[in-house]
C-alpha cells in the first residue's frame, strides 16, 4: 500500500511539472508570436508594445530606432533605441551602422567613427558594411581608411565596382594610388577602371592602367578594350595604340593573325579571319541600305571575300573601314581585287584612303559598277609631313543617289615602297 502511494505521488508531481512547463512554454510562445505580429506593422506604439513583450529582442529596438530616425520624429530618441540594440546583440553590424547614422545626423562625429569601427569589427568582410564604412570615412576626410574599405567592396561585390571606382577616382584623382592600394589584381576590375578613365578622357591615367593590366599577364576578351584603342586614336596617340595592339596580341595568340607586317600593312586584307570590328582590324558600321558579310562562295584568293549588297536605296557608304598607321612623307602602294554584279548607280562605290585626322584624300578610286569579273585596282601615294594614320574605307563620291547590286572585295594590300 505504501509503494502504491509513493508511485501515485510521483505521477502527480510529474504531471504538475509538465503542466507548469507547458504553460510557461505556451506563455513564452504567445508573447513571441504577439510581439512579431505587432512588429510587422512598425509604428512607435506597436514597436514599444513588442519591446515590452520581448525586451531582449535587439531587432525590435533597432526597428524602433529606424522608425524614429527615418520619420524625422525624434533623431535624438532614435539613439537610445539603437544603443540598446547593439548592447543586446553587438555582433550585428547593421545595428552598429544604424547607430552610426544617427550619430552622424546629430553631428556627433567622434561617436560616429567609433561606432563604424565597431560595425567593422562585427563584420569585417561583408561588402555592404565595407561600403557604408568607406563612405563615412570619405566624408570625414579619412582617405586611407576609406580606400581600405573600398578595396574590400571591389574584392567581393562586382555589382558595386563601378560606383566604388567612381568614388575612389573622385577622391584621389591618382590612378597609380588606386592601383597600388585599392584594386585587387584582377583583369575585370582593371578593365572597369580603364573604361572609367576613357569616359573621363584621362589619357595618361588610362595608359598607366593599361600597362598594369598587361603586366597581370592574364588573358581577357579583346573586345573589352576596343574602346580604349579608339580613344587612343582619337587622342592622336597612334604609337601608343600600336604598342597596345602588339601587347594585346602577346596575351591572346588568336590575335597574331591580326598584326600588320612589312608585306601588308592592312590587317586581314583577305578576310580570311573573322572581322573583329575594332582595334586595327576592320570596323563595320551597319547601315540600313548596305549589308556586308563574309562570303565563302566567291573569292579571288584564299577561302573567302567580303561581299557588300546595296538594296536599291541611298547608301552613303559600305560601312566598312580600317585605321592604318603609316609614316609621314613616305610613299606607299595600295592594291585591291574587286568583283561586281549588276551594280547600278549614278555614283558607284569607291576605295578611298584619307588622313584619319584631316580627311585629306590620298586616293579616291574609280567607280565600281556594272558586272565585272575579278579585277585589280592599284595606286601609289605619298603621305604628308604630319600624317601618321590613314583611314581605308569604301565610300560613294558623290553620295545621294540610289544604288543597287553587289560588290566583292578581296586581297587588299598596302606596302611601303
Secondary structure, 3 states (H helix, E strand, C coil): CHHHHHHHHHHHHHHHHHHHHHHHHHHHHHHHHHHHHHHCCCCHHHHHHHHHHCCCCHHHHHHHHHHHHHCCCCHHHHHHHHHHHHHHCCCCHHHHHHHHHHHHHCCCHHHHHHHHHHHHHHCCCCHHHHHHHHHHHHHCCCHHHHHHHHHHHHHHCHHHHHHHHHHHHHHHCCHHHHHHHCCCCCHHHHHHHHHHHHHCCCHHHHHHHHHHHHHCCCCCCHHHHHHHHHHHHHCCCHHHHHHHHHHHHHHCHHHHHHCCECCECCCCCCCCCCCCCCCCCCEECCCCCEEEEEECCCCCCCCCEEEEEEECCCCCEEEEEEEEECCCCCEEEEEEEEEEEEEEECCCEEEEEEECCCCCEEEECCCECEEEEEEEEEEEEECCCCCCEEEEEEEECCCCCCEEEEEEEEEEEEEEC
